[in-house]
């Protein structure tokens, strides 16, 4: 277990690393989040993925090799920004990004840059550049977002389901992401929520529907078995109490003749 000095040193080093985010000091690569340039450091980025090293390699045919800058026109600027933040801080902000307030991307509204959509886009960005740790973090953040039904309407959940099942496949990491949505839909079904908003989605996504239905049946079976065991326990307890009452009654009946004899002697 690390002592206080080690912990303090670790925190200090983490802060120093974080302070280099978007710092021009020793920066040797520029990453664009939309039109926003982010000063970065290849050595730090390379700790998480070889993607940028390969892109800037003189042997590569990429334009980035001569400009020392990388752009991701097909990805959300918000996801790109969060990717770089993660490389320096080990986490990323999920809320509104004031740094990107002036960055406008066609087809991307505010809903698509926050909440569940933000985590999904971070997952896709991390998958594209090969940052496994960020994919795991985005998946867990998405699970946390979906575990609070009050923060997400059924219609939005349905749109997220459609998006995830359209862009993921049979890879193990994709199955982990899909599992998050199976859990979310199952949770709402078990809680008795009206799922009409998901009906069409479930009809189109047969794999999801089968998985949710199968788990629901298993869950209900376990609940019934649990209720049966509880009923048996209560019945056994009642029978034991009845047996005890019978024993006491028999004992009292046995004692009555003696009590009558004692009363006669006393008189």
C-alpha positions in Angstrom: 0.0 0.0 0.0 1.5 3.4 -1.0 2.4 5.8 1.7 1.4 9.4 1.9 4.6 10.6 0.3 4.2 8.3 -2.7 0.6 9.3 -3.1 1.5 13.0 -3.0 4.2 12.5 -5.5 1.9 10.6 -7.8 -0.8 13.4 -7.6 1.9 16.0 -8.3 3.1 14.2 -11.4 -0.4 13.7 -12.7 -1.0 17.5 -12.3 2.2 18.3 -14.1 1.2 16.0 -17.0 -2.3 17.5 -17.1 -0.8 21.0 -17.3 0.8 20.1 -20.6 -2.6 19.6 -22.2 -2.9 22.1 -25.1 0.4 23.6 -24.1 2.8 24.8 -26.8 5.8 24.0 -24.6 7.7 21.2 -26.4 4.6 20.5 -28.6 5.4 18.6 -31.7 2.0 17.8 -33.1 -1.3 19.7 -33.6 -4.6 17.8 -33.4 -7.6 19.5 -34.7 -11.0 19.2 -33.0 -13.0 20.5 -35.9 -11.4 24.0 -36.4 -9.9 24.1 -32.9 -6.2 23.4 -32.9 -4.9 21.5 -29.8 -1.1 21.5 -29.1 -0.1 18.0 -28.2 3.0 15.9 -27.6 3.8 12.8 -29.6 5.6 11.1 -26.7 2.5 11.5 -24.4 0.1 10.4 -27.1 2.3 7.4 -27.9 1.8 6.1 -24.4 -1.8 5.3 -25.3 -1.7 4.5 -29.0 0.8 4.1 -31.9 -1.7 5.8 -34.2 -0.2 9.2 -34.2 3.4 8.0 -34.4 2.4 6.0 -37.6 0.6 9.0 -39.0 3.6 11.3 -38.6 6.1 8.7 -39.7 8.2 9.9 -42.8 7.6 6.5 -44.3 3.8 7.0 -44.3 1.9 8.4 -47.2 -0.2 10.6 -45.0 -0.3 14.4 -45.4 0.1 14.6 -41.6 3.7 13.4 -41.9 4.7 16.8 -43.5 2.4 19.1 -41.6 2.8 17.5 -38.2 -1.0 18.0 -37.7 -3.8 15.5 -37.6 -7.5 16.1 -38.5 -10.5 13.8 -38.0 -13.1 15.3 -40.4 -15.4 12.2 -40.0 -15.4 12.3 -36.2 -17.1 14.6 -33.7 -14.8 17.5 -32.6 -16.1 17.0 -29.1 -15.0 13.4 -29.2 -11.5 14.4 -30.6 -11.1 16.9 -27.8 -12.1 14.4 -25.2 -9.7 11.8 -26.6 -6.7 14.2 -26.2 -7.9 15.3 -22.7 -7.9 11.6 -21.7 -4.3 11.1 -22.9 -3.2 13.8 -20.5 -5.6 13.4 -17.6 -6.9 9.8 -17.7 -10.5 11.0 -17.9 -12.6 13.3 -20.0 -15.4 15.9 -19.3 -18.9 14.7 -20.2 -20.7 18.0 -20.0 -20.7 21.0 -22.2 -17.3 21.9 -23.6 -16.9 25.7 -23.5 -13.7 25.4 -25.5 -15.7 24.2 -28.5 -18.5 26.8 -28.2 -17.6 28.4 -31.5 -17.0 25.1 -33.3 -20.0 24.3 -35.5 -20.3 20.9 -37.2 -23.0 20.2 -39.7 -25.4 17.5 -38.5 -24.2 17.6 -34.9 -26.5 19.3 -32.4 -26.0 19.8 -28.6 -27.8 16.5 -27.8 -25.1 14.7 -29.8 -22.3 16.3 -27.8 -23.4 15.5 -24.2 -24.7 12.6 -22.1 -25.0 9.2 -23.7 -24.2 10.4 -27.2 -21.0 12.0 -26.0 -19.8 8.7 -24.4 -20.7 6.7 -27.6 -18.8 9.1 -29.8 -15.8 8.9 -27.5 -16.0 5.1 -27.7 -16.0 5.3 -31.6 -13.1 7.8 -31.5 -11.1 5.7 -29.2 -11.8 2.6 -31.3 -10.6 4.4 -34.4 -7.2 5.3 -32.9 -6.9 2.2 -30.8 -7.0 3.5 -27.2 -8.5 0.5 -25.4 -8.5 2.1 -22.0 -10.6 5.0 -23.3 -13.0 2.6 -24.9 -13.5 0.9 -21.5 -14.0 4.2 -19.7 -16.5 5.4 -22.3 -18.4 2.1 -22.0 -18.5 2.5 -18.2 -19.6 6.1 -18.4 -22.3 5.1 -20.8 -23.5 2.4 -18.4 -23.7 5.0 -15.6 -25.7 7.3 -17.9 -28.2 4.6 -18.8 -28.6 3.5 -15.2 -30.5 6.7 -14.4 -33.7 6.5 -16.4 -34.7 10.0 -15.2 -31.9 11.4 -17.3 -32.9 9.7 -20.6 -36.2 9.5 -22.2 -37.3 6.2 -23.8 -37.1 7.7 -27.3 -33.5 8.8 -26.8 -32.6 5.3 -25.5 -34.2 3.8 -28.6 -32.1 6.1 -30.9 -28.9 5.1 -29.1 -29.8 1.4 -29.4 -30.3 1.8 -33.1 -27.0 3.6 -33.5 -25.0 1.1 -31.5 -26.4 -1.9 -33.2 -25.8 -0.3 -36.6 -22.1 0.4 -36.0 -21.0 -2.6 -33.9 -20.6 -6.2 -34.7 -19.3 -9.5 -33.3 -16.1 -8.3 -31.8 -15.7 -8.9 -28.1 -15.4 -5.2 -27.3 -18.5 -4.5 -29.3 -20.4 -7.2 -27.4 -19.4 -5.5 -24.2 -20.9 -2.2 -25.4 -24.1 -3.9 -26.6 -24.3 -5.5 -23.1 -24.7 -2.1 -21.6 -27.9 -1.5 -23.7 -29.3 -5.0 -22.9 -28.9 -4.1 -19.2 -30.6 -0.7 -19.7 -33.6 -2.0 -21.6 -34.0 -5.0 -19.2 -33.9 -2.7 -16.2 -36.7 -0.6 -17.6 -38.8 -3.6 -18.4 -38.3 -5.1 -14.9 -39.2 -1.7 -13.3 -42.5 -1.8 -15.2 -41.9 1.2 -17.4 -43.9 1.7 -20.5 -41.7 0.5 -23.3 -43.9 1.4 -26.3 -41.1 3.8 -27.3 -38.9 0.9 -27.8 -41.3 -1.5 -29.4 -40.3 -0.7 -33.0 -36.6 -0.7 -32.1 -37.0 -4.2 -30.5 -38.8 -5.4 -33.6 -35.9 -4.3 -35.8 -33.2 -5.4 -33.5 -34.1 -9.0 -33.0 -30.8 -9.9 -31.3 -31.5 -7.3 -28.6 -35.1 -8.4 -28.2 -34.1 -12.1 -27.8 -31.4 -11.3 -25.3 -33.7 -9.1 -23.2 -36.6 -11.6 -23.3 -34.3 -14.5 -22.3 -32.9 -12.6 -19.4 -36.3 -11.4 -18.3 -37.6 -15.0 -18.2 -34.5 -16.1 -16.2 -35.0 -13.2 -13.8 -38.7 -13.9 -13.3 -37.9 -17.6 -12.8 -35.3 -16.8 -10.1 -37.7 -14.5 -8.4 -40.4 -17.1 -8.4 -38.0 -19.7 -7.0 -37.0 -17.2 -4.4 -40.6 -16.5 -3.5 -41.2 -20.3 -3.3 -38.2 -20.7 -1.0 -39.5 -17.9 1.2 -42.9 -19.4 1.3 -41.4 -22.8 2.3 -39.4 -21.1 5.0 -42.4 -19.3 6.4 -44.4 -22.5 6.3 -41.7 -24.4 8.1 -41.6 -21.7 10.8 -45.3 -21.9 11.2 -45.2 -25.7 11.5 -42.4 -25.4 14.1 -44.5 -22.9 16.1 -47.5 -25.1 15.8 -45.5 -28.1 17.0 -44.2 -26.0 20.0 -47.8 -25.0 20.8 -48.9 -28.6 20.6 -46.0 -29.6 22.9 -46.9 -27.0 25.5 -50.6 -27.9 25.3 -49.8 -31.5 25.9 -47.5 -30.6 28.8 -50.2 -28.5 30.4 -52.8 -31.3 30.0 -50.3 -33.7 31.7 -49.9 -31.3 34.6 -53.6 -30.8 35.3 -54.1 -34.0 37.3 -51.2 -33.1 39.5 -52.5 -29.6 40.0 -55.9 -31.0 41.1 -54.2 -33.3 43.6 -52.2 -30.4 45.0 -55.3 -28.3 45.5 -57.0 -31.2 47.3 -54.1 -31.6 49.7 -54.0 -27.8 50.4 -57.7 -27.8 51.3 
